[in-house]
Amino acid sequence: MGIPLWLASGIAAWALARIVPPGRRPGWLAELILSVLTALLLGAVATAMDFGGWQEPDWRAVVFAGVGALGTIGVWRALSARQ
């Protein structure tokens, strides 16, 4: 149950970031992939830090993955806006 929650957290972060138009590039698929991969990676890090788990849902892991995915999208947009 933990991994689907991490995926949902990454997709929710992507959907929330799509609402904010400034700095948004047309590459929505790249942002989605980046968000989901970041959420999965941070979910695994949350498991290593002993909150949550692969099969064990925990709200702290979901928040950790979601906020990390939002931050990654923000950095992605900031770096791509410089070009």
Legacy VTK file of the C-alpha trace (Angstrom):
# vtk DataFile Version 3.0
C-alpha trace
ASCII
DATASET POLYDATA
POINTS 83 float
0.000 0.000 0.000
2.975 2.338 0.457
4.171 2.422 -3.148
0.743 3.303 -4.633
0.502 6.156 -2.132
3.907 7.451 -3.204
2.780 7.306 -6.839
-0.442 9.115 -5.979
1.578 11.720 -4.103
3.793 12.333 -7.143
0.811 12.616 -9.471
-0.959 14.960 -7.052
2.160 17.142 -6.853
2.298 17.265 -10.651
-1.405 18.182 -10.887
-0.985 20.897 -8.266
2.055 22.298 -10.070
0.136 22.428 -13.367
-2.225 24.985 -11.818
0.588 27.522 -11.440
1.214 29.039 -14.908
4.371 31.199 -14.448
7.461 29.455 -15.704
5.457 26.523 -16.990
6.814 24.944 -20.118
4.729 22.907 -22.531
6.650 19.748 -21.496
4.008 18.350 -19.154
5.099 14.756 -19.741
8.651 15.465 -18.571
7.277 17.090 -15.416
5.020 14.104 -14.774
7.868 11.619 -15.166
10.160 13.733 -12.991
7.510 14.092 -10.304
6.675 10.383 -10.171
10.323 9.297 -10.141
11.133 11.773 -7.379
8.159 10.607 -5.316
9.239 6.981 -5.683
12.820 7.795 -4.740
11.785 9.844 -1.721
9.325 7.136 -0.691
12.216 4.689 -0.631
14.261 7.198 1.390
11.340 7.521 3.815
11.337 3.750 4.171
15.062 3.825 4.934
14.416 6.497 7.569
11.868 4.105 9.098
8.620 5.893 8.495
6.313 4.103 6.140
7.323 1.137 4.082
6.759 -0.774 0.867
3.535 -2.331 2.072
2.793 -0.055 4.997
1.016 3.286 4.460
2.229 6.208 6.528
1.171 9.810 6.130
4.706 11.075 6.802
6.110 9.179 3.817
3.333 10.505 1.579
3.954 14.093 2.653
7.719 13.642 2.295
7.335 12.283 -1.239
4.779 14.914 -2.263
6.686 17.918 -0.970
9.885 16.589 -2.508
8.163 16.141 -5.864
6.807 19.694 -5.706
10.270 21.004 -4.910
11.780 19.091 -7.798
9.235 20.521 -10.224
10.007 23.998 -8.893
13.730 23.526 -9.439
13.055 22.077 -12.905
10.993 25.119 -13.869
13.506 27.570 -12.407
16.391 26.003 -14.302
14.452 25.756 -17.553
13.260 29.383 -17.337
16.843 30.633 -17.405
17.302 29.511 -21.016
LINES 1 84
83 0 1 2 3 4 5 6 7 8 9 10 11 12 13 14 15 16 17 18 19 20 21 22 23 24 25 26 27 28 29 30 31 32 33 34 35 36 37 38 39 40 41 42 43 44 45 46 47 48 49 50 51 52 53 54 55 56 57 58 59 60 61 62 63 64 65 66 67 68 69 70 71 72 73 74 75 76 77 78 79 80 81 82
